[in-house]
Amino acid sequence: MVSWLQPIAGCATEARQRADEALRLDPHSPDSHAVSGWVAAAAGAKPAARNAFQAAISLSVDDASAIRGLLNVCDTREDAIEALHFVERELERQTVFGDGLQAYREASR
């Protein structure tokens, strides 16, 4: 889990409210979606976390935190392979500045 989420992990309702507010204020920010994913993951809501991380990656494949988060919520090797294929497609679709490519390389090992 992201270290700055640990203080609010025990307060799931407050964490969810803060993440929802971030999405409301800036729905086009990959960071807003990634935070939503980490909050959902901390609450054990893996499908919601997966969707949020994919939304963040769709906005910016250079979001290494979202790539790590997406892989963290994969339950099986097949899920992880599917997640890596998603990232690979986004790497091909988007202009890449390097962070996403590095995160993909590390995650695919």
N, C-alpha and C positions, 0 to 999 in steps of 0.2 A: 504494500500500500504506500502511496505517496506520503512522505513524512508530515507534510503540513496538513494532511487530512486526519492524522491520528487524534488530535485534540477533539475533533468533532465526531469521530467515529462512534462514540458512545451515545451521541445525540442524533440519531438517524433522522428524526423529523426536522430538526434544525438544519442539518446538512443537506437534506433534500430540498428544503425551502431556499437555502442559499444557492444551490445549484440551479434550481428552477428560475430564480431571480436573475442569475447570470445569463441563462439562456434567453430570458425575456428581454434583458437589456442589450444583449449582443448575440442574436441567433446565428450570425454568420461567422462567429469566432470559433475556430477549432478548439481553443482553450476552454470555452464554455461547455462544449460537448464533451471534451476529455474529462473535465471536472465532474460533469454529470455521470460519466461512465465510472469514474473512481468511486463516487458516492454510491452508485447502484451496486458496484462490485463489493464494497464494504458491507452493504446491506444483504448481500447474498443473492441479489437480483441479476443473475448472469445474462438472461436474454436482454434485459434493458441496458445492462452495461455494454454488451456486445453491440447493440444498435447505436448507443452513444459513441462508442469508440470508432465504429465504422463511419458515423457522421463526421466526426473530427478528422478522420483520415481522408474522407472524401473532400473536405474543405482544404486540408493541407497534409499531404503525404509526408511532409517533413516533420510532423509531430511525433517524435520518437516515443513520448510518453503514451500517446494513444495506441501506438503499435504494440508497445509492451503490455499495455492494459488489455488490448484485444487478445493477445496471446495468453495472458494470465487467466482469462475467463474461459479458455478452451478446456473442456473436460476430457477430450480424447485426442489421440494423435491425428485422427481424421479431421477433427474440428480445427486443430492447429494448422494442418495442411491447407484446409479451405481458407482460413484466415490469412495465411501467407499468400495464397493465390489472389485474394482480394487486394492485399497490399501491392502485390506485383502488378495487377491491372491498374491500380492507381498510380504507381510509379511510371507506367507507360503513358497514362492519360495526362498527367500533370507535368508542369515545369518543375523540375527538381533542383533543390539547392544543396543537396548532399546529406542532410540529417536523416531523411527518410531512407535513403539508399544504405547508409551506414546502419541504421536500426534494422532494416530488412536483412542485411548481411549477417548481423549479430544474431538475430532471431532465428534465422534459417539454419543455423549450425546444429 
